[in-house]
Amino acid sequence: MFTAFTQQDCNELLHTRTNETKLGQRVLLAKQGLSLQQNAQDAAARGARFAIIAIAEDIGPRANFGRAGANQAFLACMKQFINLQSNRFLDGNECVILGQISLTSAPQSTASIDELRQATAELDTIVIEATTQLLQAGLEPIVIGGGHNNAYGLLMATKVYNGLPVAAVNLDPHSDFRPREGRHSGNGFSYAAASGALDHYHILGLHELKNTETTLEQLSLFGATWHSFQQIWVRRELSLDAALKHIATGLNQTQLPVALELDVDAIANMPSSASTFAGIPLLDACYYVHYIAKHCPCNYVHFAEAAPACHHAGEMAGSRDVGQGLSELIYAYIQGRLARLN
């Protein structure tokens, strides 16, 4: 199901001021009554390069025994993003805000793990179809929200569109390469690898004690590589700059389309289904996004798992932090891509 983010929706969140122009006054918006595919084609015809779209679901994290709330990231982000200034650094008309995709009927809070995993598999089909439509329209998806289970659908769509497997990099303490035991947020990349959609996989910030030995063995057998959280941010054996240069070189050597992934639970104190106190600074996450976006042929970016209700101070504080964090990450990606494309 597609729910459009229209001019009326934007106006309800927009705070205008005399002699100021906000991004919400310049971005392109979805038109009520048009399908996602029609809106994507219309936006591309009007000059949009980037399509901001959300996946409104938390069934993937719940199917992985995680907390609910990843379905609430989009509006939290839009409240902040559209109220940023339109100026010489970013006009806003490079982007279209399309809205949200979701299951027509989501499982209830009482659903069993098996029911949640079945629903996650059904959602995969929706994500693949929607992402393929955006890519075919000539837009770069900026995907917000939902669990990291949606990496599978995004990778599959990228393979369908390009006719090639994908090289992915993921900033994440978890590799999400768990066994294929039924679809959930912890095995999107292992399913993509098994399907042939994922050919090259690097994890930045992998936590050495948050991945099972079975998962690490599976990663090694696949040929995945990583820089651990402890290597860079604890033991300081390697700088972030050096790691990013190494990652970009590896991605580019594959000559494959690139997927840029980020699980916000890598970021210290960011509300998510698996929030962490011992995480990386938001500014380092922004630098990662900008660097890869600028130096690699990215097909999309995916910011997964943000969950405002999981903030320790309550949902209002969570909405603010998620909104500000995602807005900075979106801007970092757009800046990097424009620097590469222009």
Phi and psi in degrees as a GROMACS rama.xvg file:
@    title "Ramachandran Plot"
@    xaxis  label "Phi"
@    yaxis  label "Psi"
@TYPE xy
-112.481  127.564  PHE-2
-115.491  112.901  THR-3
-72.8485  145.586  ALA-4
-99.263  102.669  PHE-5
-98.5034  177.875  THR-6
-58.4171  -39.9265  GLN-7
-62.4694  -43.066  GLN-8
-62.1798  -41.9412  ASP-9
-63.7766  -45.3986  CYS-10
-60.5432  -33.5652  ASN-11
-68.1429  -22.3936  GLU-12
-105.26  -11.9845  LEU-13
-86.4306  135.617  LEU-14
-116.492  102.917  HIS-15
-90.759  154.653  THR-16
-138.32  147.901  ARG-17
-59.1852  137.216  THR-18
67.0381  19.1097  ASN-19
-127.918  148.786  GLU-20
-122.463  121.216  THR-21
-93.7253  158.657  LYS-22
-56.8487  -35.3876  LEU-23
-63.5271  -17.2799  GLY-24
-90.5557  -6.39162  GLN-25
-119.792  -27.6561  ARG-26
-65.3697  154.529  VAL-27
-81.8065  149.696  LEU-28
-129.331  158.126  LEU-29
-68.7028  152.891  ALA-30
-105.048  127.229  LYS-31
-59.597  137.212  GLN-32
96.1205  -16.8569  GLY-33
-93.5456  147.758  LEU-34
-71.2318  170.544  SER-35
-59.6893  -45.4278  LEU-36
-61.3209  -43.5195  GLN-37
-65.7106  -40.5178  GLN-38
-65.2933  -38.739  ASN-39
-64.8313  -45.2929  ALA-40
-64.5156  -39.7848  GLN-41
-64.4767  -44.2573  ASP-42
-65.0786  -41.0653  ALA-43
-63.4334  -38.5004  ALA-44
-65.1271  -27.748  ALA-45
-89.882  4.92742  ARG-46
103.814  5.37567  GLY-47
-69.6107  144.472  ALA-48
-108.538  -32.7145  ARG-49
-119.275  137.827  PHE-50
-116.483  113.514  ALA-51
-87.1183  120.74  ILE-52
-141.94  146.976  ILE-53
-114.423  153.679  ALA-54
-112.374  108.365  ILE-55
-88.4703  86.5579  ALA-56
-160.239  152.487  GLU-57
-134.893  16.7541  ASP-58
-70.4133  -32.0787  ILE-59
-62.6127  -50.5891  GLY-60
-61.4227  -40.6306  PRO-61
-64.273  -35.5003  ARG-62
-68.8599  -14.4801  ALA-63
-105.98  20.1964  ASN-64
64.9665  25.2784  PHE-65
-96.0754  -178.981  GLY-66
-84.9687  154.178  ARG-67
-78.6176  169.277  ALA-68
121.7  -9.86959  GLY-69
-72.3412  -1.96722  ALA-70
-88.062  1.27453  ASN-71
-109.826  9.28496  GLN-72
-74.2405  -31.4115  ALA-73
-62.9095  -53.9329  PHE-74
-65.0122  -35.9206  LEU-75
-58.8865  -41.7075  ALA-76
-68.6358  -45.2069  CYS-77
-64.4033  -34.6383  MET-78
-56.8725  -34.3473  LYS-79
-90.0968  -46.7912  GLN-80
-63.4316  -46.6394  PHE-81
-71.656  -14.0545  ILE-82
-97.211  5.83881  ASN-83
-75.9674  161.127  LEU-84
-77.6549  138.921  GLN-85
-88.8437  122.154  SER-86
-156.347  -160.769  ASN-87
-63.9647  -21.871  ARG-88
-82.5058  -33.3732  PHE-89
-156.453  119.642  LEU-90
-75.7539  -46.0573  ASP-91
114.698  -28.8095  GLY-92
-76.8811  2.0831  ASN-93
-75.7976  -13.4265  GLU-94
-118.216  148.724  CYS-95
-120.022  132.757  VAL-96
-97.1836  111.452  ILE-97
-89.6296  -42.1138  LEU-98
132.862  -142.588  GLY-99
-130.254  145.807  GLN-100
-113.34  151.694  ILE-101
-163.435  169.884  SER-102
-69.5789  146.06  LEU-103
-63.0071  -36.8551  THR-104
-135.903  109.708  SER-105
-86.0608  149.534  ALA-106
-61.9096  147.456  PRO-107
-73.2522  169.449  GLN-108
-64.313  -19.7622  SER-109
-91.744  2.89115  THR-110
-62.5796  147.005  ALA-111
-76.9407  165.98  SER-112
-59.5116  -41.4429  ILE-113
-62.4827  -40.7884  ASP-114
-65.5171  -40.43  GLU-115
-65.8692  -38.5735  LEU-116
-70.8199  -34.9425  ARG-117
-66.0899  -41.8089  GLN-118
-65.1885  -36.7323  ALA-119
-62.4124  -40.5329  THR-120
-64.5469  -37.1846  ALA-121
-66.1785  -38.2025  GLU-122
-63.8721  -34.9237  LEU-123
-50.6025  -44.3706  ASP-124
-61.2668  -40.8854  THR-125
-65.6068  -43.653  ILE-126
-64.9823  -42.6555  VAL-127
-60.4352  -47.4879  ILE-128
-64.3779  -46.1884  GLU-129
-64.89  -44.8662  ALA-130
-66.4616  -38.9974  THR-131
-60.1806  -40.5508  THR-132
-63.4813  -39.8417  GLN-133
-66.3176  -45.2173  LEU-134
-63.9456  -40.7412  LEU-135
-66.2631  -26.7414  GLN-136
-78.3366  -7.98593  ALA-137
90.6812  18.0575  GLY-138
-103.658  149.616  LEU-139
-95.5363  117.865  GLU-140
-71.3759  134.049  PRO-141
-112.165  105.571  ILE-142
-104.518  126.85  VAL-143
-114.701  137.839  ILE-144
80.5225  179.914  GLY-145
74.6568  175.489  GLY-146
-80.1138  172.581  GLY-147
-76.1285  -2.49658  HIS-148
-55.3669  -28.2273  ASN-149
-73.1723  -9.47777  ASN-150
-57.8225  -34.7071  ALA-151
-60.6116  -51.0113  TYR-152
-63.0301  -38.6152  GLY-153
-66.6925  -41.816  LEU-154
-66.4804  -40.4757  LEU-155
-63.0161  -43.6164  MET-156
-64.8459  -38.6924  ALA-157
-64.3644  -38.747  THR-158
-65.6415  -44.5941  LYS-159
-58.4036  -45.5632  VAL-160
-66.8111  -44.1093  TYR-161
-89.6007  -18.7444  ASN-162
71.2973  19.677  GLY-163
-138.215  151.482  LEU-164
-67.6917  172.819  PRO-165
-117.416  146.532  VAL-166
-102.044  123.72  ALA-167
-121.539  145.534  ALA-168
-125.338  140.44  VAL-169
-137.506  117.563  ASN-170
-84.6913  110.007  LEU-171
-169.404  132.178  ASP-172
-68.3718  -21.7801  PRO-173
-109.026  142.713  HIS-174
-80.0719  -17.3086  SER-175
52.811  40.2838  ASP-176
-119.924  35.3587  PHE-177
-67.4476  166.553  ARG-178
-56.9426  153.526  PRO-179
-84.038  79.5568  ARG-180
-106.624  16.6739  GLU-181
115.261  142.378  GLY-182
-69.3646  132.997  ARG-183
-161.294  -178.784  HIS-184
-70.7853  -11.8538  SER-185
-94.9086  1.94415  GLY-186
-139.381  25.1827  ASN-187
-60.43  -38.8772  GLY-188
-79.1912  -32.6912  PHE-189
-68.905  -37.0622  SER-190
-66.7941  -40.281  TYR-191
-65.112  -37.8935  ALA-192
-64.5441  -43.2483  ALA-193
-65.8574  -29.7709  ALA-194
-81.8971  -12.3075  SER-195
90.3391  2.58131  GLY-196
-78.5559  -28.2571  ALA-197
-108.868  121.129  LEU-198
-109.75  -35.761  ASP-199
-131.863  131.004  HIS-200
-140.756  124.92  TYR-201
-126.93  134.663  HIS-202
-110.163  124.937  ILE-203
-100.511  131.982  LEU-204
80.7301  18.3687  GLY-205
-58.4523  128.314  LEU-206
-83.3941  128.378  HIS-207
-65.7496  -21.2479  GLU-208
-115.403  15.3023  LEU-209
-116.291  19.3082  LYS-210
-135.58  130.054  ASN-211
-67.9404  158.462  THR-212
-61.8788  -36.0219  GLU-213
-60.1777  -43.5801  THR-214
-65.4257  -43.0008  THR-215
-62.7497  -37.7911  LEU-216
-64.7833  -41.3978  GLU-217
-63.173  -40.7769  GLN-218
-61.0191  -45.4336  LEU-219
-64.1503  -41.3194  SER-220
-63.3979  -35.3693  LEU-221
-72.8719  -26.8896  PHE-222
98.4978  14.054  GLY-223
-69.4703  155.561  ALA-224
-128.494  165.326  THR-225
-157.817  157.098  TRP-226
-114.478  125.046  HIS-227
-81.9906  157.642  SER-228
-56.1039  -41.9468  PHE-229
-68.7106  -37.5465  GLN-230
-56.7832  -44.9715  GLN-231
-92.4238  -48.48  ILE-232
-99.592  -13.2437  TRP-233
-110.176  -61.6858  VAL-234
-82.4994  -15.0275  ARG-235
54.522  41.1492  ARG-236
-77.2481  -18.601  GLU-237
-148.808  139.917  LEU-238
-81.7108  157.489  SER-239
-62.2822  -39.0183  LEU-240
-57.8053  -47.5113  ASP-241
-64.1529  -40.1571  ALA-242
-62.7132  -44.9231  ALA-243
-65.4366  -38.863  LEU-244
-62.835  -41.8582  LYS-245
-64.0493  -43.1653  HIS-246
-64.1275  -47.4724  ILE-247
-62.0231  -40.2807  ALA-248
-60.9009  -45.0983  THR-249
-63.6436  -41.8209  GLY-250
-63.5  -45.0332  LEU-251
-69.5248  -31.5092  ASN-252
-66.0084  -24.0687  GLN-253
-70.3787  -24.5899  THR-254
57.2501  32.0929  GLN-255
-111.609  159.791  LEU-256
-60.5979  145.313  PRO-257
-108.774  136.368  VAL-258
-108.623  127.278  ALA-259
-106.704  113.5  LEU-260
-118.548  145.638  GLU-261
-148.867  123.115  LEU-262
-96.6564  119.48  ASP-263
-66.3619  -10.7677  VAL-264
-73.735  -1.31319  ASP-265
-74.6156  -20.6065  ALA-266
-91.7511  131.626  ILE-267
-57.318  126.738  ALA-268
65.9187  12.7742  ASN-269
-78.6271  125.541  MET-270
-61.3928  123.71  PRO-271
-158.025  175.862  SER-272
-67.7705  -17.3187  SER-273
-139.478  58.7701  ALA-274
-58.3918  149.635  SER-275
-132.25  140.772  THR-276
-82.9674  -34.637  PHE-277
-96.4103  76.4884  ALA-278
-126.38  -170.609  GLY-279
-93.3108  157.941  ILE-280
-67.1404  147.95  PRO-281
-55.867  -38.0908  LEU-282
-63.6155  -34.8548  LEU-283
-68.359  -36.5343  ASP-284
-63.5327  -42.6963  ALA-285
-62.9536  -40.081  CYS-286
-64.3954  -42.2479  TYR-287
-56.841  -50.081  TYR-288
-61.0251  -47.9758  VAL-289
-63.3153  -43.3349  HIS-290
-63.9193  -49.4226  TYR-291
-66.939  -39.6383  ILE-292
-60.8573  -36.6643  ALA-293
-79.0008  -34.1263  LYS-294
-103.685  -4.65677  HIS-295
-132.608  155.655  CYS-296
-80.5422  72.1911  PRO-297
-69.6801  137.429  CYS-298
-96.3131  -25.6779  ASN-299
-163.905  167.056  TYR-300
-128.59  144.805  VAL-301
-132.269  118.762  HIS-302
-107.259  103.254  PHE-303
-104.533  155.984  ALA-304
81.2929  -0.865743  GLU-305
-61.7312  132.029  ALA-306
-141.685  93.3256  ALA-307
-53.3811  -36.4884  PRO-308
-68.1554  -12.7171  ALA-309
-88.9771  6.05291  CYS-310
-70.2297  139.669  HIS-311
-65.4808  -21.2285  HIS-312
-99.6024  6.38089  ALA-313
109.46  171.599  GLY-314
-68.7685  -33.1179  GLU-315
-64.0335  -45.2745  MET-316
-65.6782  -38.5371  ALA-317
-63.9786  -39.8189  GLY-318
-62.5378  -40.83  SER-319
-65.2671  -48.5639  ARG-320
-67.4885  -42.801  ASP-321
-62.6819  -45.0686  VAL-322
-61.1368  -46.2678  GLY-323
-67.2789  -42.7881  GLN-324
-63.7929  -47.95  GLY-325
-65.8554  -36.3663  LEU-326
-62.6682  -41.204  SER-327
-65.8724  -39.2179  GLU-328
-66.6202  -40.4604  LEU-329
-61.6333  -46.5778  ILE-330
-63.7855  -38.4523  TYR-331
-61.1994  -40.3969  ALA-332
-68.0329  -47.9269  TYR-333
-62.3958  -42.7995  ILE-334
-58.1523  -46.7063  GLN-335
-62.6722  -43.7886  GLY-336
-67.95  -41.2709  ARG-337
-64.5869  -35.7568  LEU-338
-65.1021  -32.2601  ALA-339
-81.0002  -39.4866  ARG-340
-81.5572  -29.462  LEU-341
